[in-house]
Amino acid sequence: MSLRERVFPLKTPEDVDVFLERHELAAIFKASTTDKTLEAMQYVQKYLEPRPDVAIGIIRIPEDRPASNHVEARTGIQHHSPQLILFRQARPLFDLDNWKINPDHLEPLLLQSLPVHIGKPVRNPAVAGLHVYRDLLDRFLSGQLSEERFQWGYLDQLKKEAGWRSDQDFDLLNSLFPNPDGRAFTPGKVVALEFQAQLAGKAEPLLERAKRLRLRMGESPADEFASFE
């Protein structure tokens, strides 16, 4: 089971409380749009990937600041972003901030804090698959979405998930548009690059690329449920 299958978005204080009370082992990661957040998330993914019994809560800064403030009030741990806090039975075991989220600090703390035996796997079916993108592509290809609305909807969704999607999934989803910035992209810049490429006649029509990507995605598995909002 990949880390992406046990990611839970935490937007409100209530989300935080439910998340912590529901999972015996849980990590909360506060993510901003900085380079250090992307690097920190790569380390988190590397070292928590082998622990399917740890639920991952993501708080995006600044939009989810109410959830972050509640974590600070509940734990007494001062807010930072990026920040990683590991919990067991809703009690914080350790926290790391900013550039301290690195192998030298993270690996020994996880070894010290996590049980030796791996427990029951955690799974959040709402974020496990690609059905959100399939739906957007289907609506665009059927004419229900204009090209402009499709671009913004697709790129906004991918931006939300860029920090935790596996390399394989991100590379697939990112292949639709010109994007030299990888996971650090901004939707506005990608839309502008797409417009310039089309204007210069250097881009294949988006409709054709969308058809090809939709075929690569295949059918939606039966275990995919609601979207990752």
N, C-alpha and C positions, 0 to 999 in steps of 0.2 A: 504494500500500500504506500502510495506517495504522500508527501507532506501536503500537497494541494488538496487532498481528499479530506483533510481534517482541519481546514481553515474555517474560522467563524468570524464574520464581520461584526465588530462591536461599535455601535454608533451612539448608544444611549447608556445612562447609568443602569437602567434595567437590563440591558443586554449583558453588561459586565457581571451583574449579580447572578443572573441565570447561568451564564457561562461558567463562572467559578463554582457555583453550587452543584452544577451538573457533572463536572469532570474532576475526578480525583487528582489527576496530574494535568496541569494546564500551563501554557506559556502565553503571556501577552506581549505582543510586539507592537510598539508605536512607530509608525512609518511616516516619514515626511517625503519630500521629493528630492532630497539632496543625494549627492554621490555617496556619502557615507552610509545613508540608509540602504542603498542598493547593495553596497559591499557587505554591510551587516546582515542583510537578509540572505545573502549567499552563504554566509557562515552558519546562520541559523538553520537554513535548509540542509546544509551538509551534515550538521551534527545532530539534528533532530529527525532527519529522514529515517534513521534506523530505529527510531522509537515510536512505533505506531500507537502506543498507549498514551501519548501526550497530545492533548488538544491544543490548537494554535488559535489564539484570538488576535485579530488585526485591528488596530485603531489607527485610522488615517488622520494625520495632522495637516492642515488645521480643521478640516470639516467635521471631525469626530471629537473635537476638544471636550465637549461635555462628558463623554465616556472617559477620556483621559483624566479630567479633573476628578471624576469619581474614583478612579483607581488611586490617585494621589491621596484623596481624603480617606479612602478605605484602608490603605496600607501605610500611609505616612511616608511613602517614597516620592521624593521630589520629581516632578515631570521633566523628562528630557525626550528628545526625538533625534535619532532613533533610541529606543530603549527596549530592553528585554527583561521581563520579570518571570521567574519560574515559581509556580504555586503547587502546593500539595494540600489537598483538602481545604482549599480556599485560603491557605496561609502562605505568604511569600517566603521562599527559601533563599533566593538571591536576586539581585538586579545588576544589570550592566548597561552602561550608557555610551553613546557616541562611538568613538574609536576603540573603546575597551571591549566592544563586541567583536572579538577576534579569537583565533584558535588558542592563543596563549592563556586567555582568561576563560573562554567559554568551555573548552573541552574538559579541563579539570573540575570546574564547578558542576558540570553535568554529571560527570563520573561520581563525584562526591554526593550529589543531591538525589539522583534518580535511583530507584530500586534496581538491584542487580537483575532480577527476573522481569521480563517484559510482560505487562498485563494485557488486558483485553483491548484490541484495537479500537480506536475512535474513528468515526466516519461521519462527515457532514455531506449527505447526498446532494444538497443544494448547490454545492460548488464543484462537484466531482467531474462534471463533463463539459462538453462544448455546445450544449443545446441552445444556449443564449445566442451564440454566433450562427448556428444553423438557422434559428428562427429569423434573425436579422437578414441573413442571406436569402432565405426563402421569400421573405416579404419584399426584398429589393428585386429579386428575380421575377416575382409575379406582378410587379408594378405597384404594390401597396405602399412602398416607400420610395420617395424621390432619391436621386443620387446624393444630393446634399444631406438629406436627413439620414440616409444610410451611413454616409461617411462619418458624420458626427456621432451617431449612435454606436457604431462599431468601434471607433477609436476611443470614445469616452469609456466604453466597457473594458476595452483592452488596457487602457491606462490604469483603471482601478485594479486590475488583476496582474499588472506587469511585475509586481514585486514577488509574487508567490507562484505564478505559473511555472511548470517545468520547462526546461530548455526546449524539449521536443514540442510541447504545445505552443510555447511562445513563438518559436521559429515558424511553425505552421500558420498561426494567426497573423503574425507580423509580415508574412510573405505577400499579403494583398496590396500593400501600399509601399511607396518609396520611404524608407525610414533609416537614415544614417546614424541615428542616435540610440538604437537598440531600446532597452527597457527604460532609458531615461527620456524618451520622446515626449513631446507635447502634442496633443491633437491638432492644435492650430497650425503648428509648423508642418505637420504631415499633410494636412489639407492644402496648405499653400504649395507644398512641393508637388502634390498631385495635380493641382490646377496648372502650375507652370509647365509640368511635363506634358499634360494634355494640350495646352496652348501651343507648345513647341512641336507637337506631333511626335513626341518621343515616347509616349505611353500607349500601351495597348488599351483599348476601351475597358473601363472598369467593369462593365457588365460581363465581358468575356473572362476577365480574371476571376470575377465572383463565381461564374459558372464552374470554372476549373477548380477553384478552392472548395466549392460545395461538393463536388464529386470526390475530392480527396478526403473530406470529412466523413463521408459515408452516412449511414443511418444512425439515428440517435438510440443509444442503448436503453433498455427498458428501465434501468435503475436511475435514470436522470429525472430530477424533479424540478422544483421551483428555482428561479434564477438567483444568482448571487447579487444581491442588491447592495 
